[in-house]
């Protein structure tokens, strides 16, 4: 009977998602009652300029935050694992992932205000990169812990410099962790609401902010259609990333 709790947990997690996907094809005007099959709300979604703008903003912010956090997080993880044993630096690197989102959002808002930085999509990008870096550090450091240091030492003994050793030995070995960390940051940034809400400008809306403003006045099947599109995109990204990691490991 050990499979029963697992089955119940899976049903609790995935049945609501399946219901949302099914209701996105509802041809009626209610998000809760079935009135026939159709693609009406996907057409409404495609014609919603506000949501299209929010999606574009979220994708730009997520992509920029992922790139910045992946580069900084990877370099910081290598530095912590190979060049320093500072407990203070380690704690500082992991703090954004441990602190509550609300506290981090208030701190970032205060920082942008003190630095006289106007809130916009760029401030959301920087804020997401700040907490995303901590997740990349955690994932890449776990990979570095299982890596044979002798490979790097052999590269140095054969005359390669620090940069060449990193690019030709270290980076290929930790590439699966780097990809995993980047995927994690992208997903977190795309779904993050609290920090984005505090650091967004008055006319800047990410997708979570736009959805929040919509559901306050009632849920429509358009939200179900949007959720379905996000599920499909998320699954596609995970599959592509898994294949990339598998190819990297084989190489």
C-alpha positions in Angstrom: 0.0 0.0 0.0 3.0 2.3 -0.2 1.9 3.4 -3.6 -1.4 4.9 -2.3 0.1 8.0 -0.6 2.2 8.6 -3.8 -0.9 8.3 -5.9 -2.9 10.6 -3.7 -0.1 13.2 -3.7 0.2 13.0 -7.5 -3.6 13.4 -7.9 -3.5 16.4 -5.5 -0.8 18.1 -7.6 -1.8 17.2 -11.1 -5.6 16.8 -11.2 -6.2 20.6 -10.8 -3.8 21.3 -13.7 -5.6 18.8 -15.9 -8.9 20.4 -15.0 -7.6 23.9 -15.9 -6.3 22.5 -19.2 -9.6 20.9 -20.0 -11.6 24.0 -19.0 -9.5 26.1 -21.3 -11.3 24.6 -24.2 -14.7 25.5 -22.8 -16.7 27.4 -25.4 -18.9 29.2 -22.8 -18.3 32.3 -20.8 -17.8 30.5 -17.4 -14.6 29.3 -16.0 -16.3 26.7 -13.9 -19.1 25.1 -16.0 -18.7 23.3 -19.3 -20.7 24.6 -22.2 -19.1 22.9 -25.1 -15.7 22.4 -26.8 -14.1 25.2 -28.6 -11.0 27.4 -29.0 -12.8 30.7 -28.2 -10.6 31.7 -25.3 -7.4 31.0 -27.1 -8.5 33.5 -29.7 -9.4 36.0 -26.9 -6.0 35.4 -25.3 -4.2 36.1 -28.6 -6.1 39.3 -29.0 -5.4 40.6 -25.5 -2.7 43.2 -26.0 -2.3 43.7 -22.3 -1.4 40.1 -21.7 0.8 39.9 -24.7 2.8 42.9 -23.4 3.0 41.3 -19.9 4.3 38.0 -21.4 6.9 39.8 -23.5 8.1 41.7 -20.4 8.2 38.5 -18.3 10.2 36.7 -21.0 12.7 39.6 -21.4 13.1 39.9 -17.6 13.5 36.1 -17.1 16.0 35.8 -20.0 18.1 38.7 -18.7 18.0 37.6 -15.1 18.9 34.0 -16.1 21.9 35.1 -18.1 23.2 37.5 -15.4 22.5 35.1 -12.5 24.0 32.1 -14.3 27.3 33.9 -15.1 27.6 35.4 -11.6 26.4 32.3 -9.8 28.8 30.0 -11.7 31.8 32.2 -11.1 30.9 32.7 -7.5 30.4 28.9 -7.0 33.8 28.2 -8.5 35.4 30.8 -6.3 33.8 29.5 -3.1 34.6 25.9 -4.0 38.2 26.4 -5.2 39.7 29.6 -4.0 38.2 30.7 -0.7 36.6 29.2 2.4 34.9 32.3 3.8 31.8 31.4 5.8 30.7 35.0 5.7 30.9 35.0 1.9 29.1 31.7 1.6 26.3 32.9 3.9 26.0 36.2 1.9 25.8 34.2 -1.4 23.0 32.0 -0.1 21.1 34.7 1.8 18.8 35.8 -1.1 17.5 32.2 -1.4 16.8 31.9 2.3 15.3 35.3 3.1 11.5 35.6 2.8 10.5 37.2 -0.5 8.7 40.0 1.2 11.8 41.0 3.2 14.0 40.8 0.1 11.5 42.8 -1.9 11.4 45.6 0.7 15.2 45.6 0.9 15.6 45.9 -2.9 13.0 48.6 -3.0 14.9 50.6 -0.4 18.1 50.1 -2.3 16.7 51.3 -5.6 15.2 54.3 -3.8 18.4 55.2 -2.0 20.4 54.8 -5.3 17.8 57.0 -7.1 17.1 54.2 -9.6 13.8 54.6 -11.3 11.7 51.4 -11.1 11.1 49.7 -14.5 11.6 46.3 -16.1 15.4 46.7 -15.6 15.0 46.9 -11.8 12.9 43.7 -11.9 15.6 42.1 -13.9 18.3 43.1 -11.4 16.1 42.0 -8.5 15.5 38.6 -10.0 19.1 38.2 -10.9 20.0 38.9 -7.2 18.0 36.1 -5.8 18.5 33.8 -8.8 22.3 33.9 -8.3 21.9 32.1 -5.0 20.1 29.2 -6.6 22.8 28.8 -9.3 25.5 28.9 -6.6 23.8 26.1 -4.7 23.3 23.8 -7.8 26.8 24.4 -9.3 28.6 24.0 -5.9 26.9 20.6 -5.5 28.3 19.6 -8.8 31.8 20.9 -8.0 31.8 18.9 -4.8 31.6 15.7 -6.8 34.1 16.7 -9.4 37.6 15.3 -9.3 40.0 18.1 -8.5 42.9 16.1 -10.0 41.6 17.0 -13.5 42.1 20.7 -12.9 45.4 20.1 -11.2 46.6 18.1 -14.2 45.6 20.9 -16.5 47.6 23.3 -14.5 50.6 21.0 -14.4 50.5 20.7 -18.2 50.8 24.5 -18.5 47.2 25.7 -18.9 46.4 28.9 -17.1 43.5 29.5 -14.7 41.2 30.8 -17.5 42.0 28.0 -19.9 41.5 25.4 -17.2 38.2 26.8 -16.3 37.0 26.9 -19.9 38.3 23.5 -21.0 38.1 21.4 -17.9 35.9 22.9 -15.2 33.1 24.3 -17.3 32.5 21.2 -19.4 32.3 19.1 -16.2 29.8 21.4 -14.5 27.8 22.2 -17.6 24.8 20.0 -16.6 24.6 21.9 -13.2 24.9 25.3 -15.0 22.1 24.4 -17.4 20.0 23.1 -14.4 20.6 26.3 -12.5 19.8 28.5 -15.5 16.5 26.6 -16.0 15.7 27.0 -12.3 16.3 30.8 -12.4 14.3 31.2 -15.6 11.3 29.3 -14.1 11.4 31.2 -10.8 11.7 34.6 -12.5 8.8 33.8 -14.9 6.5 32.9 -12.0 7.8 35.4 -9.3 5.2 37.9 -8.1 6.2 39.6 -4.7 9.6 41.0 -5.7 8.4 42.0 -9.2 5.4 43.8 -7.6 7.6 45.8 -5.3 10.3 46.7 -7.9 8.1 47.3 -11.0 7.5 50.7 -12.3 4.0 52.2 -12.4 3.4 51.2 -16.0 5.4 47.9 -15.9 3.6 44.6 -15.7 5.0 41.1 -15.7 2.7 38.2 -16.3 2.1 37.3 -12.7 1.2 41.0 -11.9 -1.2 41.1 -14.9 -2.9 37.8 -13.9 -3.2 39.0 -10.3 -5.0 42.2 -11.4 -7.3 40.1 -13.6 -8.3 37.5 -11.0 -9.3 40.2 -8.5 -12.3 41.0 -10.6 -13.2 37.4 -11.5 -11.6 34.4 -13.2 -12.5 33.9 -16.9 -11.6 31.0 -19.2 -9.0 33.3 -20.7 -6.9 32.6 -17.6 -7.3 28.9 -18.1 -6.1 29.2 -21.7 -3.1 31.3 -20.5 -2.3 28.6 -17.8 -2.4 25.9 -20.4 0.0 27.7 -22.7 2.4 28.2 -19.8 2.2 24.5 -18.9 3.0 23.5 -22.5 5.9 26.0 -22.6 7.2 24.8 -19.2 7.1 21.2 -20.2 8.9 22.0 -23.5 11.6 23.9 -21.8 12.2 21.1 -19.3 12.4 18.5 -22.1 14.8 20.6 -24.1 17.0 21.2 -21.0 17.0 17.5 -20.0 18.1 16.5 -23.5 20.8 19.2 -23.5 22.1 18.0 -20.1 22.1 14.3 -21.3 24.1 15.2 -24.4 26.6 17.2 -22.3 27.0 14.3 -19.8 27.6 11.8 -22.7 30.1 14.2 -24.3 
